[in-house]
């Protein structure tokens, strides 16, 4: 079994999401000691944002791709192949400006490839990355899950569920710590709640 561990927080050792993903992976390995882990830090090693050169080889027909286009395509292929090879993906997803970090979005944009993670049919899109488990360590400074207004402002967990579902992944588990900026007591309670969730999510 292969596990891909992805971190995206810009806070380094101060990051709550990094703490939680490490605990998720450790818990998973306790129950599945035969698992091999590959680590990807998209904040420490940022991925170029998806642009015309990344799309060129697969998009518009041209006589000869440029060296930049070849390099961008090679990066996309490396990332999507790594993703497809994993049985389990653990994603650290902090809440930045009502959504996910731009670094994490850049990674997802490289994974969204027709013929690799999804395909279009006469009945609509079909995901091709089936049979995987995704565990998202979701961290938020405020509390968004407890009110209708908060849920309407949240484009982090909801986006990840949609995009991984679009890829054909139906087993998306959320480990959430929210209210982390609402005082030390709230932070401690949120982290404890998330750690308790890990035992169930990483079984």
Order of alpha helices (4+ residues) and beta strands (2+ residues): beta-alpha-beta-alpha-alpha-beta-alpha-beta-beta-beta-alpha-alpha-beta-alpha
